[in-house]
Structure formats: structure tokens, C-alpha cells
């Protein structure tokens, strides 16, 4: 099973990078499943119905989210009917709309896509490790492969989740911190791991936000309104991996980056 994952799409530049390069990446890698994190696509925070559709039209099969899932009020109008949209599964089940996982069938292979959110240095919700146990147990007889987007702040929490799930899921890919890490590997029991896939959005800014505003915040420690630029050079980050449909384990993991310093190569 060939899979592409695209890291946090941010703002209008991220939208342009996604619609421009995802079709080219799909032509190059020929993935059978494409997953895109879309929690920042609406001006850096949240998602709207038109932007959810834009991600699908660009070529995604599943859209994962994160801590900004509910930042746009509009999401409450469509999240329950958006069957390809997955918000963090460890939001309180009794009070949170939407779904924490989805199943995708490709030919005769069923892939479970789970979204979880960390609790360290981020708005705490339910225990992601307990929820991971619950969902893996629930899905293991229904799925040939399980993919986890773990949206978390710290490397240690992401590593802990990967080692905890090693051998039980095919891949644990981190999102949220917006800088692609150089630690892609396949763990001993067969789980592909990357601390952060990186972001898709502005290139000459700071984590997708206007760099002058961020610098001002650090220099003055006064309230500053962060903004996502609408023009300028962009970047797209993500990874490609190959999963063994019979064993449910990973065989290959390859991060990729597209930006002015690393142009796309056919």
C-alpha cells in the first residue's frame, strides 16, 4: 500500500501549494491513499466547508485535524456529515461532534485513519494513550492497516506514542509543530515514525505566521495579532510510505519537502 501524507496546510499560500503540487506528487508516487492535515487551512486556524472540499478536490482521501479543529464556527454545520474529515479522537466523546477515525477501503484492503491530540503544552483533553488502546482494539479486526496522525507539541510525547504503538499500527506521523524533523525511521516491530511531517504554507515566515509580528512579540512581550500572509513563496512538506498489507507493518518511509531551495523534481 502506497500512502502520501501532507503536513498542516496553512492559509492561502498553503492552499496554493497543495492544489499545485499534490497532483504532481500523486503522479510521481502513485499513492493508493492520500491523507492531508487541514486544521490550519482557514487563515491559520480551523477549516470551512469550501476548504474541506478544496482539499478533497486537490486529491485527498482523508482530512485529519488537530487543536484548531473547532476554531471556525462553521465547522459545527458540516462536521457530522463530513465522512472524510477526522478530528482528534480523544476529545470528550459525549459532547464533541464529528469522528475520531475513519475507514477507507482500497480494493480489498481496509485502512483505519486515526487522529489523536497530545496533552503536553497544548489544551489538554482526554488521555490519547488510553484512546489509542481503545481504537486499536476496536479496529484491529476491521482493518488491514492503521495510520495515526498524532497532533502534539513535544517530541517526547510523540516518541512515547510511537513506541507505545510499535507493532500495533503501521505508522505514527506527528503534526502541529510545523517544522519537518530529520528522524524518519521504522521502529523494530514495524511502525513507521516521523516526529513532525512539517507544514504546507508560507516559506519566508515563522511557522506560517508573519515573521515581523512574531519577532515583535518576542522583542516586546506585548499582545500581538499573528497573521498568515496571503502572498509570497510557499513550501509543502510531507512524507511517502509503503505499508505491507499482509503484515500491517511499514516497509518504507520517505519525507519530502518542496520549497524555493528544494524545487520539485519529477
C-alpha positions, 0 to 999 in steps of 0.5 A: 500500500502506497500512502502520501501524507501532507503536513498542516496546510496553512492559509492561502499560500498553503492552499496554493501549494497543495492544489499545485503540487499534490497532483504532481506528487500523486503522479510521481508516487502513485499513492493508493491513499492520500491523507492531508492535515487541514486544521490550519487551512482557514487563515491559520486556524480551523477549516470551512466547508469550501476548504474541506472540499478544496482539499478533497478536490486537490486529491485527498482521501482523508482530512485529519485535524488537530487543536484548531479543529473547532476554531471556525464556527462553521465547522459545527454545520458540516462536521457530522456529515463530513465522512472524510474529515477526522478530528482528534479522537480523544476529545470528550466523546459525549459532547464533541461532534464529528469522528475520531477515525475513519475507514477507507477501503482500497480494493480489498484492503481496509485502512483505519485513519486515526487522529489523536491530540497530545496533552503536553503544552497544548489544551489538554483533553482526554488521555490519547494513550488510553484512546489509542488502546481503545481504537486499536482494539476496536479496529484491529479486526476491521482493518488491514492497516492503521495510520495515526496522525498524532497532533502534539507539541513535544517530541517526547510525547510523540516518541512515547506514542510511537513506541507505545504503538510499535507493532500495533499500527503501521505508522505514527506521523506527528503534526502541529509543530510545523517544522519537518524533523530529520528522524524518519525511521521504522521502529523494530516491530514495524511502525513507521515514525516521523516526529513532525511531517512539517507544514504546507504554507508560507516559506519566508515566515515563522511557522506560517505566521508573519515573521515581523509580528512574531519577532515583535512579540518576542522583542516586546512581550506585548499582545500581538495579532499573528497573521498568515500572509496571503502572498509570497513563496510557499513550501509543502512538506510531507512524507511517502510510505509503503505499508505491507498489507499482509503484515500491517507493518511499514516497509518504507518511509520517505519525507519530502519537502518542496520549497524555493531551495528544494524545487520539485523534481519529477 
